[in-house]
């Protein structure tokens, strides 16, 4: 399937809305943990953070996000990469 870049990014964001922080019970997009979703050639990159650097789901939540996006875009030939970033630090709004 051929999809427009904006459609791919929106589908990825929709998939990320289905990933919840298990301690807070809010999806990672609404919580403000997803900083950027972009296409770099045949690679979809997601920059996200965690509520704290000692977050107990630091190992699992990025993998869960990557799996959700990869599943939602399984019909598109893309590599999905989720990168944890700490700048700017997350804070509740």
N, C-alpha and C positions, 0 to 999 in steps of 0.2 A: 504494500500500500504506500502511496505517496501522500505525504501530509505536509502542509505548510508549516514553517518554523513556529509561527505564533500558535497554531493549533497544537503542535507537539508540546510546547511549553505550557499551554493551558491544561492539556491532558495530564502533564506531569504534576502541575500544581493541584489539580483535582485529586490525583492519587495521593499526594502528600496530605491533603485534608482528611484522608482516611487513616492517618497514622496519629495515634494519641500518646501523649506523655502519660505513662501509667500512674504516676504519682499525683498529677494534677487533674487528669481526666479531660483535657482540652487538646484538640488537634494541634499539631506542631505549626501549622500555618497561622491559625487564629492566635496561638500563643506567641507568635513572633519569632519563632526559632529558625524559620527559613528566611535567609537573607537574599538569596539570588538563585534563579533557575535560568540557565542559558545553554544555547547550543554552540558548540565549538567544533565545527566540521561534523563528523559522525559520532560525536560524544556529547551527551547531555550531562551538564555539570550542575550540581546542587551544592550551594554553600549554606550550611546551617550551623547553629550553635546549640548549646545545652543551657539549662538554667544555671548550672554551676559547673566548674571544672571538675568537681568531685562527684558529679551526678552518677547515681548507681546504674543508670541505663546507658552510660557512655559507650559501652561496647555494643549493645543491642539496638539502640534507637537509630543510629545511622544506617545500620544494615537493614533494619525494618523499612526505613525510608527508601533505600535503594531497591529493595525487593518490590515495594509497592509501585514505584515508578517503572521498573523493568516489566512488571506484570501488566501495567496499564498500557505500556508501549510495546508489547510483545510483537505487534504487527509491523513495527518500524525497526529497521536495522540500525540500532544505536548501541553504543556502550554507555552505561549509566555509571556516573561517579559521584559519590557524596563525600564532601570534604567538610570536616569540622573546622570552624574558624572561631576565634575568640575576640576578634576586634570588629565591631564594637562589642563590648560585653553586654550580655542580655540583661534586661531589667524589666520588671512588670511595668506596664504603661500607666 
